[in-house]
Amino acid sequence: MPRPEPTRTRQRATAAPAIAAADNESTLRFGPLNAALMLAGLLSIIAGFVMLAGASTVGAPLLLVLGFAILVPLGIIL
């Protein structure tokens, strides 16, 4: 007696391609503006620490805040 063939059912489409596409969009892409802001932040931080070593009580904190709180985060965000 021949075996009956199994009935074929429609398979659902998986969400894997959509997830893969979303992963590609969420990667960080740094451009020239990001690099310039990060470099300016790094130079500001270095200059701030150099001025701090020279006992500058006004310029050093301003440069450090500019570098750590403004330029580096902007370089990451933009």
C-alpha positions in Angstrom: 0.0 0.0 0.0 1.5 3.4 -1.0 2.2 6.0 1.7 0.0 9.0 1.6 1.9 12.2 0.9 2.0 14.8 3.7 -0.1 17.8 3.0 1.9 21.0 2.6 1.0 23.9 4.7 1.9 27.5 4.1 4.7 28.7 6.3 4.6 32.1 7.8 7.2 34.6 6.8 9.8 35.1 9.5 10.8 38.5 10.9 14.5 37.8 10.4 14.9 40.0 7.3 13.2 42.9 9.0 15.5 42.5 12.1 18.6 42.3 9.9 17.6 45.4 8.1 17.0 47.2 11.4 20.4 46.1 12.6 22.0 47.6 9.5 20.3 51.0 10.1 21.3 51.2 13.8 25.1 51.1 13.2 27.0 54.2 14.0 28.4 56.1 11.0 31.0 58.7 11.8 31.6 61.3 9.2 34.0 64.3 8.9 31.9 66.5 11.2 32.0 63.8 13.9 35.7 63.5 13.6 36.2 67.2 13.7 34.1 67.6 16.8 35.8 64.7 18.5 39.2 66.1 17.6 38.3 69.6 18.9 37.0 68.1 22.1 40.2 66.1 22.6 42.3 69.2 22.0 40.2 71.2 24.4 40.6 68.5 27.0 44.3 68.3 26.6 44.7 72.1 26.7 42.5 72.2 29.8 44.7 69.7 31.6 47.8 71.5 30.5 46.4 74.8 31.8 45.3 73.0 35.0 48.9 71.9 35.6 49.9 75.5 35.2 47.5 76.6 38.0 45.1 78.4 35.7 41.8 78.5 37.7 39.6 80.1 35.1 40.6 78.9 31.6 41.3 75.2 32.5 37.8 74.4 33.9 36.1 76.2 31.0 38.1 74.2 28.4 37.5 70.9 30.3 33.8 71.5 30.4 33.8 72.5 26.8 35.6 69.3 25.8 33.9 66.8 28.1 30.3 68.2 28.2 29.9 69.8 24.8 32.3 68.9 22.0 32.7 65.1 22.7 29.0 64.4 23.1 28.2 66.4 20.0 30.8 64.4 18.1 29.0 61.2 19.2 25.5 62.4 18.7 25.7 64.2 15.3 
